Amino acid sequence: MGRYDVYVTETRKITVKCPECGSDLTVDAATGEVLVHRPIKKPIAGGQDFDSLFAGLESDKARAEDAFERARAAERDKDRLLDEKFKEAVKRAEEDPDDSPPPRPFDLD
């Protein structure tokens, strides 16, 4: 019985650093195919400390509360606006009635 490693060819690998993202790439020298892509390790929480993260959380909370209050006010005012629009449409319909029948779909061809 022969040796099994006779048929296995040794591949030459090159490790380079990506100029765009800074990650490590292991490339097959014969084919140019990327074998391994290791992204760079990013610092936890974007490198910010706990106090700055907490301050950002507080500002996000205040911004969310403000947006909620604006949406709440708009929702309260929505019924009044729709009622005014409806009354205006009824008023226009009474001033300029359109007594002609609607067009039939097969007449549009």
C-alpha positions as CSV (number, residue, x, y, z in Angstrom):
1,M,0.0,0.0,0.0
2,G,1.3,3.4,-0.9
3,R,1.6,6.6,1.1
4,Y,-1.5,8.8,1.1
5,D,0.4,12.1,1.1
6,V,2.0,11.5,-2.3
7,Y,-1.1,12.9,-4.0
8,V,-1.5,15.9,-1.7
9,T,0.2,18.9,-3.1
10,E,1.6,21.5,-0.8
11,T,0.0,24.9,-1.3
12,R,1.8,28.1,-0.7
13,K,-0.1,30.6,1.4
14,I,0.6,34.3,1.7
15,T,-0.7,36.5,4.5
16,V,-1.4,40.1,3.7
17,K,-3.2,43.0,5.3
18,C,-6.1,44.5,3.5
19,P,-5.4,48.1,2.6
20,E,-9.1,49.1,2.8
21,C,-10.3,47.5,6.1
22,G,-7.1,46.4,7.8
23,S,-8.1,42.8,8.2
24,D,-5.6,39.9,7.7
25,L,-6.1,37.9,4.5
26,T,-4.6,34.5,3.8
27,V,-4.3,34.0,0.0
28,D,-3.4,31.0,-2.0
29,A,-0.3,32.0,-4.1
30,A,-1.1,29.7,-7.0
31,T,-4.7,30.8,-7.6
32,G,-5.0,34.1,-5.8
33,E,-8.0,32.9,-4.0
34,V,-8.6,34.3,-0.5
35,L,-8.6,31.3,1.9
36,V,-9.1,33.1,5.2
37,H,-10.4,36.5,6.1
38,R,-9.8,37.7,9.7
39,P,-11.4,41.0,10.4
40,I,-9.6,43.3,12.9
41,K,-10.9,43.3,16.4
42,K,-12.9,46.4,17.2
43,P,-13.0,47.7,20.7
44,I,-16.0,46.9,22.8
45,A,-18.7,49.7,22.7
46,G,-16.7,51.7,20.2
47,G,-13.9,52.4,22.7
48,Q,-16.2,54.5,24.9
49,D,-16.2,54.3,28.7
50,F,-19.2,53.5,30.8
51,D,-20.0,57.1,31.7
52,S,-20.1,58.4,28.1
53,L,-22.3,55.4,27.1
54,F,-24.7,56.2,30.0
55,A,-24.8,59.9,29.0
56,G,-25.6,58.8,25.4
57,L,-28.4,56.5,26.7
58,E,-29.9,59.4,28.7
59,S,-29.9,61.7,25.6
60,D,-31.4,58.9,23.5
61,K,-34.1,58.5,26.2
62,A,-34.9,62.2,26.1
63,R,-35.0,62.2,22.3
64,A,-37.4,59.3,22.3
65,E,-39.7,60.9,24.9
66,D,-39.8,64.1,22.9
67,A,-40.7,62.1,19.7
68,F,-43.4,60.3,21.6
69,E,-44.9,63.5,23.0
70,R,-45.0,65.0,19.4
71,A,-46.7,61.9,18.1
72,R,-49.1,61.9,20.9
73,A,-50.0,65.6,20.3
74,A,-50.4,64.9,16.6
75,E,-52.7,61.9,17.3
76,R,-54.9,64.0,19.6
77,D,-55.1,66.7,16.9
78,K,-55.8,64.2,14.1
79,D,-59.5,63.8,14.8
80,R,-60.0,67.6,14.7
81,L,-58.1,67.9,11.4
82,L,-60.0,65.1,9.8
83,D,-63.3,66.6,10.9
84,E,-62.3,70.0,9.4
85,K,-61.3,68.4,6.1
86,F,-64.6,66.4,5.9
87,K,-66.6,69.6,6.6
88,E,-64.7,71.5,3.9
89,A,-65.3,68.7,1.4
90,V,-69.0,68.6,2.2
91,K,-69.1,72.4,1.8
92,R,-67.4,72.2,-1.6
93,A,-69.7,69.4,-2.7
94,E,-72.8,71.5,-1.8
95,E,-71.4,74.6,-3.6
96,D,-70.6,72.8,-6.8
97,P,-72.7,69.6,-7.2
98,D,-71.7,67.2,-9.9
99,D,-74.9,65.6,-11.2
100,S,-73.3,63.8,-14.2
101,P,-73.1,60.0,-13.9
102,P,-69.6,58.6,-13.4
103,P,-67.9,57.3,-16.5
104,R,-68.3,53.7,-17.4
105,P,-65.0,51.7,-17.5
106,F,-65.6,50.3,-20.9
107,D,-66.3,53.8,-22.4
108,L,-62.7,54.7,-21.6
109,D,-61.2,52.4,-24.2
